Amino acid sequence: MNTIQKIHQENLKADVPPMNVGDTVQVGFRIIEGGKERIQNFTGVIIAKKGTGISQSLTLRRVQAGQGVERVVPIHSPRVATFKVTRRGLVRRAKLYYLRHQVGKAAKVKAADEK
C-alpha cells in the first residue's frame, strides 16, 4: 500500500450508515462561529451519490420556504459530524434530478414500507 492509500484509509469514517438514493437523511455539520463550535442539521432527500472511497459525496435536496435548496455533502469530511437516516425511499432511478422540476406532492418520494 502506498502512502496516499494509507492516508485515505486513515481518514475514512467507519460510522457511516448505509444510505441510498431516495432516502431522507439528517446530516449534522460542525459550524465554528468565533471560538465556539456547534452542530447544525440539514435534512433532505438524497438525489445523487457520486464517487468512491474518500471522495464519495451525496447531493441532498429539500424545499425551504418554497425555495428548493441543494447541498453537496462530502461523506468523509471532518466538517460532517453525524448521519441519520430518517426515512427509506423506494425509487427506481440512480439520480433523482427530476425532483427539481416537481412541485408539491409530486416531489415526494415513496417510503420503502409503503410499497
C-alpha positions as CSV (number, residue, x, y, z in Angstrom):
1,M,0.0,0.0,0.0
2,N,1.5,3.3,-0.9
3,T,1.4,6.5,1.2
4,I,-1.6,8.1,-0.4
5,Q,-3.7,4.9,0.1
6,K,-2.7,4.8,3.7
7,I,-3.8,8.4,4.3
8,H,-7.1,7.7,2.6
9,Q,-7.7,4.6,4.8
10,E,-6.9,6.6,7.9
11,N,-9.4,9.3,7.0
12,L,-12.4,7.1,6.1
13,K,-15.3,7.3,8.6
14,A,-16.4,3.9,10.0
15,D,-19.7,5.1,11.5
16,V,-21.5,6.0,8.2
17,P,-24.9,4.2,8.0
18,P,-25.9,2.6,4.7
19,M,-27.7,5.2,2.6
20,N,-29.2,5.1,-0.9
21,V,-30.7,7.5,-3.3
22,G,-34.3,8.4,-2.3
23,D,-33.6,8.2,1.5
24,T,-34.3,11.2,3.7
25,V,-31.2,11.9,5.7
26,Q,-30.3,14.3,8.5
27,V,-26.7,15.4,8.4
28,G,-25.0,17.3,11.2
29,F,-22.4,19.8,10.2
30,R,-19.8,21.3,12.5
31,I,-20.1,25.0,12.4
32,I,-17.4,27.2,14.1
33,E,-18.5,30.7,15.0
34,G,-15.9,32.7,16.8
35,G,-14.4,30.4,19.4
36,K,-17.5,28.2,19.7
37,E,-18.4,25.0,17.8
38,R,-21.9,23.8,17.3
39,I,-23.7,21.2,15.2
40,Q,-26.3,22.4,12.6
41,N,-28.5,19.8,11.0
42,F,-29.6,19.7,7.4
43,T,-32.4,17.3,6.4
44,G,-33.0,16.4,2.8
45,V,-33.6,13.7,0.3
46,I,-30.6,12.1,-1.4
47,I,-31.0,12.8,-5.1
48,A,-27.5,11.6,-6.2
49,K,-24.5,9.7,-4.9
50,K,-21.1,10.3,-6.5
51,G,-17.6,9.0,-6.2
52,T,-15.9,6.2,-4.2
53,G,-13.7,5.9,-1.2
54,I,-12.7,9.2,0.5
55,S,-14.1,11.3,-2.4
56,Q,-17.6,10.0,-2.0
57,S,-20.3,12.6,-1.8
58,L,-24.1,13.0,-1.6
59,T,-26.4,15.6,-3.1
60,L,-29.2,16.5,-0.7
61,R,-32.3,18.4,-1.6
62,R,-35.1,20.0,0.4
63,V,-37.7,22.7,-0.1
64,Q,-37.4,25.5,2.4
65,A,-39.8,28.4,2.4
66,G,-41.0,27.5,-1.1
67,Q,-37.5,27.5,-2.4
68,G,-35.5,24.4,-3.4
69,V,-32.2,24.1,-1.6
70,E,-29.5,21.6,-2.6
71,R,-26.3,20.8,-0.8
72,V,-23.4,18.6,-1.8
73,V,-22.1,16.7,1.3
74,P,-18.6,15.0,1.2
75,I,-19.3,11.9,3.3
76,H,-15.8,11.6,4.8
77,S,-15.3,15.3,5.5
78,P,-14.2,16.3,9.0
79,R,-16.8,19.1,9.0
80,V,-19.6,16.4,8.8
81,A,-20.4,15.2,12.3
82,T,-23.3,12.8,12.0
83,F,-25.6,11.0,9.6
84,K,-29.0,9.8,10.5
85,V,-31.4,8.0,8.0
86,T,-34.9,9.2,9.0
87,R,-36.8,7.5,6.1
88,R,-36.0,4.9,3.5
89,G,-37.2,5.8,0.0
90,L,-38.4,3.5,-2.8
91,V,-37.0,4.7,-6.1
92,R,-36.1,3.1,-9.4
93,R,-33.5,5.6,-10.6
94,A,-29.9,6.3,-9.7
95,K,-30.2,10.0,-9.9
96,L,-33.4,11.9,-8.9
97,Y,-32.8,15.1,-10.8
98,Y,-36.4,15.1,-12.0
99,L,-37.4,16.2,-8.4
100,R,-36.0,19.6,-9.2
101,H,-39.0,20.3,-11.5
102,Q,-41.7,18.7,-9.4
103,V,-43.9,20.8,-7.1
104,G,-45.9,19.8,-4.0
105,K,-46.9,16.2,-3.6
106,A,-45.4,15.2,-6.9
107,A,-42.0,16.0,-5.4
108,K,-42.4,13.3,-2.7
109,V,-40.5,10.0,-2.7
110,K,-42.5,6.9,-1.7
111,A,-41.4,5.3,1.6
112,A,-39.9,1.8,1.3
113,D,-42.5,0.4,3.7
114,E,-45.5,1.9,1.7
115,K,-45.0,-0.1,-1.5
